[in-house]
Amino acid sequence: MADLKGIILAGGLGKRLGPLTKITNKHLLPVYDRPMIYYPLSTLVEAGIRDILIVTGGQHAGEFLRLLGNGQAFGLEHLNYTYQEGEGGIAQALGLARHFAKGSRIVVVLGDNIIEKSIRSCVDRFRAQPRGARVLLKAVPDPERFGVATLKGRSITEIEEKPKKPKTNLAVTGVYMYDESVFEIIKTLKPSKRGELEITDVNNHFIRRGELQYDVMKGWWTDSGTYDSLIRANILAARKAGKRISDLLKNPQD
């Protein structure tokens, strides 16, 4: 079996973070002491993945190449890039990676996800699966913002996208692991009411086949796609770096 490949989805226009995203891509905004894109890239590298593709888009795509180059700062020999036109949804962006995957299994991380702990053990369990997909879940206080998983024993029975009345508080985080069949599934999808190809539809397809497994993520996790979650990501990243927020707020005139 070919080793896993990593994909970071960093396209879209980031409209919820306007006007900041008028001048740069959302995933290049700072989260404490580094650009947002550093976090998902570090997550994949720490998990042992060395062959990585970044899917980007918008008017500032070239800035990723200027910032990251060939990935040497992360111990990589090479970084791959591809371009998403417009905002067709997460699944549509993932479909652009088919040429890169070339039949390999993939680990996908959304470009605005900040994760405290290593996902290496989850990735290793995915390697051991005979087929199918794996997602990481996390209990959150605002599940209506995410895809929400319903469990029965060790199985996910359903994932509902942004439900008004969530059945559980288990959000599907922005880490997805798929075998090569994911690209055939994406080709069968129809746009949602939002006009996008939804990653939740992909995951529910694996559920219907009995091939979706899950882990509950250890440590904290947040996205950074709204102003509130971007502030939260900065606070969490600062704490992880050993900074006390009370100290950061001292002497504001400085």
C-alpha positions as a Markdown table, in Angstrom:
| # | Residue | x | y | z |
|---|---|---|---|---|
| 1 | Met | 0.0 | 0.0 | 0.0 |
| 2 | Ala | 1.3 | 3.5 | -0.9 |
| 3 | Asp | 2.0 | 5.7 | 2.0 |
| 4 | Leu | -0.6 | 8.4 | 2.9 |
| 5 | Lys | -0.7 | 11.8 | 1.2 |
| 6 | Gly | -1.8 | 15.0 | 2.9 |
| 7 | Ile | -4.1 | 17.6 | 1.5 |
| 8 | Ile | -4.8 | 21.1 | 3.0 |
| 9 | Leu | -7.9 | 22.9 | 1.8 |
| 10 | Ala | -7.1 | 26.6 | 1.9 |
| 11 | Gly | -9.3 | 28.0 | -0.9 |
| 12 | Gly | -12.5 | 30.0 | -0.7 |
| 13 | Leu | -12.9 | 33.7 | -0.3 |
| 14 | Gly | -13.2 | 34.0 | 3.5 |
| 15 | Lys | -16.1 | 36.4 | 3.3 |
| 16 | Arg | -17.0 | 36.0 | 7.0 |
| 17 | Leu | -13.6 | 37.6 | 7.8 |
| 18 | Gly | -14.0 | 40.6 | 5.6 |
| 19 | Pro | -12.6 | 43.2 | 5.2 |
| 20 | Leu | -9.4 | 41.4 | 6.3 |
| 21 | Thr | -9.7 | 39.0 | 3.4 |
| 22 | Lys | -9.9 | 41.8 | 0.9 |
| 23 | Ile | -6.1 | 42.1 | 1.2 |
| 24 | Thr | -5.0 | 38.5 | 1.8 |
| 25 | Asn | -6.2 | 34.9 | 1.9 |
| 26 | Lys | -7.9 | 33.9 | 5.1 |
| 27 | His | -5.4 | 31.2 | 5.7 |
| 28 | Leu | -2.5 | 33.6 | 5.8 |
| 29 | Leu | -3.9 | 35.7 | 8.6 |
| 30 | Pro | -1.9 | 35.5 | 11.9 |
| 31 | Val | -2.8 | 33.1 | 14.6 |
| 32 | Tyr | -0.7 | 34.2 | 17.5 |
| 33 | Asp | 2.9 | 34.1 | 16.2 |
| 34 | Arg | 2.5 | 32.5 | 12.8 |
| 35 | Pro | 0.3 | 32.4 | 9.7 |
| 36 | Met | -2.8 | 30.2 | 10.0 |
| 37 | Ile | -1.7 | 27.8 | 7.3 |
| 38 | Tyr | 1.3 | 26.8 | 9.5 |
| 39 | Tyr | -0.9 | 25.0 | 11.9 |
| 40 | Pro | -2.6 | 22.4 | 9.5 |
| 41 | Leu | 0.7 | 21.9 | 7.7 |
| 42 | Ser | 2.5 | 21.2 | 11.0 |
| 43 | Thr | -0.4 | 18.8 | 12.0 |
| 44 | Leu | 0.3 | 16.7 | 8.9 |
| 45 | Val | 4.0 | 16.8 | 9.2 |
| 46 | Glu | 3.9 | 15.8 | 12.8 |
| 47 | Ala | 1.6 | 12.9 | 11.9 |
| 48 | Gly | 4.4 | 11.5 | 9.6 |
| 49 | Ile | 3.0 | 12.7 | 6.3 |
| 50 | Arg | 5.6 | 14.1 | 3.9 |
| 51 | Asp | 3.8 | 14.3 | 0.5 |
| 52 | Ile | 1.4 | 17.3 | 0.8 |
| 53 | Leu | -0.8 | 19.3 | -1.5 |
| 54 | Ile | -2.2 | 22.8 | -0.7 |
| 55 | Val | -5.5 | 23.7 | -2.5 |
| 56 | Thr | -5.8 | 27.4 | -2.6 |
| 57 | Gly | -7.7 | 30.1 | -4.5 |
| 58 | Gly | -8.7 | 33.7 | -4.8 |
| 59 | Gln | -6.6 | 36.7 | -5.7 |
| 60 | His | -3.8 | 35.9 | -3.3 |
| 61 | Ala | -2.9 | 32.3 | -4.1 |
| 62 | Gly | 0.6 | 33.3 | -5.1 |
| 63 | Glu | 1.3 | 34.4 | -1.5 |
| 64 | Phe | 1.3 | 30.8 | -0.4 |
| 65 | Leu | 4.3 | 30.0 | -2.7 |
| 66 | Arg | 6.1 | 33.1 | -1.4 |
| 67 | Leu | 5.5 | 32.1 | 2.2 |
| 68 | Leu | 5.9 | 28.4 | 2.1 |
| 69 | Gly | 8.1 | 27.8 | -0.9 |
| 70 | Asn | 8.9 | 24.1 | -1.2 |
| 71 | Gly | 8.3 | 23.4 | 2.5 |
| 72 | Gln | 11.9 | 23.2 | 3.7 |
| 73 | Ala | 11.0 | 25.1 | 6.9 |
| 74 | Phe | 8.8 | 22.1 | 7.7 |
| 75 | Gly | 11.4 | 19.5 | 6.8 |
| 76 | Leu | 9.9 | 18.7 | 3.5 |
| 77 | Glu | 11.6 | 18.2 | 0.2 |
| 78 | His | 8.7 | 19.5 | -1.9 |
| 79 | Leu | 5.2 | 21.1 | -1.5 |
| 80 | Asn | 2.5 | 20.7 | -4.1 |
| 81 | Tyr | -0.1 | 23.4 | -5.0 |
| 82 | Thr | -3.3 | 23.6 | -7.0 |
| 83 | Tyr | -5.9 | 26.3 | -7.6 |
| 84 | Gln | -9.7 | 26.3 | -6.8 |
| 85 | Glu | -11.7 | 28.8 | -8.8 |
| 86 | Gly | -14.6 | 30.3 | -6.9 |
| 87 | Glu | -16.3 | 28.7 | -3.9 |
| 88 | Gly | -17.7 | 25.3 | -4.8 |
| 89 | Gly | -17.5 | 23.8 | -1.4 |
| 90 | Ile | -15.1 | 21.5 | 0.5 |
| 91 | Ala | -15.9 | 18.4 | -1.5 |
| 92 | Gln | -15.4 | 20.3 | -4.8 |
| 93 | Ala | -12.0 | 21.6 | -3.6 |
| 94 | Leu | -11.0 | 18.0 | -2.5 |
| 95 | Gly | -11.9 | 16.8 | -6.0 |
| 96 | Leu | -9.1 | 18.9 | -7.4 |
| 97 | Ala | -6.6 | 16.7 | -5.6 |
| 98 | Arg | -7.4 | 13.5 | -7.6 |
| 99 | His | -4.4 | 14.0 | -9.8 |
| 100 | Phe | -2.2 | 14.4 | -6.8 |
| 101 | Ala | -3.6 | 11.4 | -4.9 |
| 102 | Lys | -3.1 | 8.9 | -7.7 |
| 103 | Gly | -4.8 | 6.1 | -5.9 |
| 104 | Ser | -3.2 | 6.7 | -2.5 |
| 105 | Arg | -5.1 | 7.2 | 0.7 |
| 106 | Ile | -5.3 | 10.8 | 1.9 |
| 107 | Val | -5.5 | 12.7 | 5.1 |
| 108 | Val | -7.3 | 16.0 | 4.6 |
| 109 | Val | -7.1 | 19.0 | 7.0 |
| 110 | Leu | -9.1 | 22.2 | 6.5 |
| 111 | Gly | -6.8 | 25.2 | 6.4 |
| 112 | Asp | -8.4 | 27.1 | 9.2 |
| 113 | Asn | -8.3 | 24.3 | 11.8 |
| 114 | Ile | -6.0 | 24.7 | 14.8 |
| 115 | Ile | -5.4 | 21.5 | 16.8 |
| 116 | Glu | -3.7 | 21.1 | 20.1 |
| 117 | Lys | -2.6 | 17.5 | 20.2 |
| 118 | Ser | -1.0 | 15.2 | 17.6 |
| 119 | Ile | -3.3 | 13.1 | 15.4 |
| 120 | Arg | -0.6 | 10.6 | 14.6 |
| 121 | Ser | -2.4 | 7.7 | 16.5 |
| 122 | Cys | -5.6 | 8.4 | 14.6 |
| 123 | Val | -3.7 | 8.4 | 11.3 |
| 124 | Asp | -2.1 | 5.1 | 12.2 |
| 125 | Arg | -5.5 | 3.6 | 12.9 |
| 126 | Phe | -6.6 | 4.7 | 9.5 |
| 127 | Arg | -3.6 | 3.1 | 7.9 |
| 128 | Ala | -4.7 | -0.2 | 9.6 |
| 129 | Gln | -8.3 | 0.1 | 8.2 |
| 130 | Pro | -9.0 | -2.3 | 5.3 |
| 131 | Arg | -10.9 | 0.4 | 3.4 |
| 132 | Gly | -13.2 | 3.4 | 3.8 |
| 133 | Ala | -12.9 | 6.6 | 5.7 |
| 134 | Arg | -12.2 | 8.0 | 9.2 |
| 135 | Val | -13.2 | 11.3 | 10.8 |
| 136 | Leu | -12.3 | 13.0 | 14.1 |
| 137 | Leu | -15.1 | 14.2 | 16.4 |
| 138 | Lys | -15.1 | 16.7 | 19.2 |
| 139 | Ala | -17.7 | 17.8 | 21.7 |
| 140 | Val | -18.4 | 21.5 | 21.3 |
| 141 | Pro | -20.7 | 24.1 | 22.8 |
| 142 | Asp | -22.0 | 25.3 | 19.4 |
| 143 | Pro | -22.5 | 22.2 | 17.3 |
| 144 | Glu | -25.0 | 24.0 | 15.0 |
| 145 | Arg | -22.0 | 25.6 | 13.3 |
| 146 | Phe | -20.7 | 22.2 | 12.1 |
| 147 | Gly | -21.6 | 18.8 | 10.7 |
| 148 | Val | -23.0 | 16.9 | 13.7 |
| 149 | Ala | -22.5 | 13.2 | 14.2 |
| 150 | Thr | -25.0 | 10.8 | 15.8 |
| 151 | Leu | -23.5 | 7.6 | 17.3 |
| 152 | Lys | -24.7 | 4.1 | 18.0 |
| 153 | Gly | -22.1 | 2.2 | 19.9 |
| 154 | Arg | -18.9 | 2.5 | 17.9 |
| 155 | Ser | -20.6 | 3.5 | 14.7 |
| 156 | Ile | -21.7 | 6.9 | 13.3 |
| 157 | Thr | -25.3 | 6.5 | 12.1 |
| 158 | Glu | -25.7 | 9.9 | 10.6 |
| 159 | Ile | -24.0 | 13.3 | 10.0 |
| 160 | Glu | -26.3 | 16.3 | 9.8 |
| 161 | Glu | -24.9 | 19.5 | 8.3 |
| 162 | Lys | -25.3 | 22.7 | 10.4 |
| 163 | Pro | -28.6 | 21.5 | 12.1 |
| 164 | Lys | -30.8 | 24.1 | 13.8 |
| 165 | Lys | -31.5 | 21.6 | 16.5 |
| 166 | Pro | -28.5 | 19.3 | 16.9 |
| 167 | Lys | -29.1 | 15.7 | 18.1 |
| 168 | Thr | -25.7 | 15.6 | 19.8 |
| 169 | Asn | -22.8 | 18.0 | 20.6 |
| 170 | Leu | -20.3 | 16.0 | 18.6 |
| 171 | Ala | -18.9 | 18.1 | 15.8 |
| 172 | Val | -17.1 | 16.6 | 12.8 |
| 173 | Thr | -13.8 | 18.4 | 12.9 |
| 174 | Gly | -11.9 | 19.5 | 9.8 |
| 175 | Val | -9.8 | 16.4 | 9.6 |
| 176 | Tyr | -10.9 | 13.7 | 7.2 |
| 177 | Met | -9.2 | 10.5 | 6.0 |
| 178 | Tyr | -10.3 | 8.7 | 2.9 |
| 179 | Asp | -9.4 | 5.8 | 0.6 |
| 180 | Glu | -9.2 | 6.3 | -3.1 |
| 181 | Ser | -12.9 | 5.8 | -3.6 |
| 182 | Val | -13.6 | 9.3 | -2.3 |
| 183 | Phe | -13.1 | 10.8 | -5.7 |
| 184 | Glu | -15.7 | 8.6 | -7.4 |
| 185 | Ile | -18.1 | 9.6 | -4.6 |
| 186 | Ile | -17.4 | 13.3 | -5.2 |
| 187 | Lys | -18.3 | 12.8 | -8.9 |
| 188 | Thr | -21.8 | 11.7 | -7.9 |
| 189 | Leu | -22.6 | 14.6 | -5.7 |
| 190 | Lys | -25.2 | 17.3 | -6.4 |
| 191 | Pro | -24.8 | 20.9 | -5.1 |
| 192 | Ser | -26.6 | 21.6 | -1.8 |
| 193 | Lys | -29.0 | 24.5 | -1.2 |
| 194 | Arg | -25.9 | 26.6 | -0.6 |
| 195 | Gly | -24.8 | 25.7 | -4.2 |
| 196 | Glu | -21.8 | 23.8 | -2.9 |
| 197 | Leu | -20.6 | 20.2 | -2.9 |
| 198 | Glu | -20.8 | 19.2 | 0.8 |
| 199 | Ile | -18.2 | 17.1 | 2.6 |
| 200 | Thr | -21.0 | 15.9 | 4.8 |
| 201 | Asp | -22.6 | 14.2 | 1.8 |
| 202 | Val | -19.3 | 12.4 | 1.2 |
| 203 | Asn | -19.1 | 11.2 | 4.8 |
| 204 | Asn | -22.7 | 10.0 | 4.8 |
| 205 | His | -22.0 | 8.0 | 1.6 |
| 206 | Phe | -19.3 | 6.2 | 3.6 |
| 207 | Ile | -21.8 | 5.7 | 6.4 |
| 208 | Arg | -24.3 | 4.0 | 4.1 |
| 209 | Arg | -21.5 | 1.7 | 2.9 |
| 210 | Gly | -20.6 | 0.9 | 6.6 |
| 211 | Glu | -17.1 | 2.2 | 6.0 |
| 212 | Leu | -16.8 | 5.3 | 8.2 |
| 213 | Gln | -14.9 | 5.0 | 11.4 |
| 214 | Tyr | -14.1 | 7.7 | 13.9 |
| 215 | Asp | -12.0 | 8.9 | 16.8 |
| 216 | Val | -12.8 | 11.5 | 19.4 |
| 217 | Met | -10.0 | 14.1 | 19.2 |
| 218 | Lys | -7.9 | 14.7 | 22.3 |
| 219 | Gly | -7.1 | 18.2 | 23.5 |
| 220 | Trp | -8.7 | 21.3 | 22.2 |
| 221 | Trp | -9.7 | 22.1 | 18.6 |
| 222 | Thr | -11.1 | 25.2 | 16.9 |
| 223 | Asp | -11.7 | 26.5 | 13.4 |
| 224 | Ser | -10.7 | 30.1 | 12.6 |
| 225 | Gly | -13.3 | 31.1 | 10.0 |
| 226 | Thr | -15.2 | 33.7 | 12.0 |
| 227 | Tyr | -14.0 | 36.7 | 14.0 |
| 228 | Asp | -15.0 | 35.0 | 17.3 |
| 229 | Ser | -13.3 | 31.7 | 16.4 |
| 230 | Leu | -10.2 | 33.6 | 15.1 |
| 231 | Ile | -9.9 | 35.3 | 18.5 |
| 232 | Arg | -10.3 | 32.0 | 20.2 |
| 233 | Ala | -7.7 | 30.4 | 18.0 |
| 234 | Asn | -5.2 | 33.1 | 18.9 |
| 235 | Ile | -5.9 | 32.7 | 22.6 |
| 236 | Leu | -5.5 | 28.9 | 22.5 |
| 237 | Ala | -2.3 | 29.1 | 20.4 |
| 238 | Ala | -0.8 | 31.7 | 22.8 |
| 239 | Arg | -1.6 | 29.4 | 25.7 |
| 240 | Lys | -0.1 | 26.5 | 24.0 |
| 241 | Ala | 3.1 | 28.6 | 23.5 |
| 242 | Gly | 3.2 | 29.1 | 27.2 |
| 243 | Lys | 1.8 | 32.6 | 27.3 |
| 244 | Arg | -0.6 | 33.7 | 30.0 |
| 245 | Ile | -3.4 | 35.9 | 28.6 |
| 246 | Ser | -3.4 | 38.1 | 31.7 |
| 247 | Asp | 0.3 | 38.9 | 30.9 |
| 248 | Leu | -0.5 | 39.7 | 27.3 |
| 249 | Leu | -3.1 | 42.2 | 28.4 |
| 250 | Lys | -0.8 | 44.1 | 30.8 |
| 251 | Asn | 0.4 | 47.6 | 29.9 |
| 252 | Pro | -1.9 | 48.0 | 26.9 |
| 253 | Gln | -0.3 | 51.4 | 26.2 |
| 254 | Asp | 2.8 | 49.6 | 25.2 |
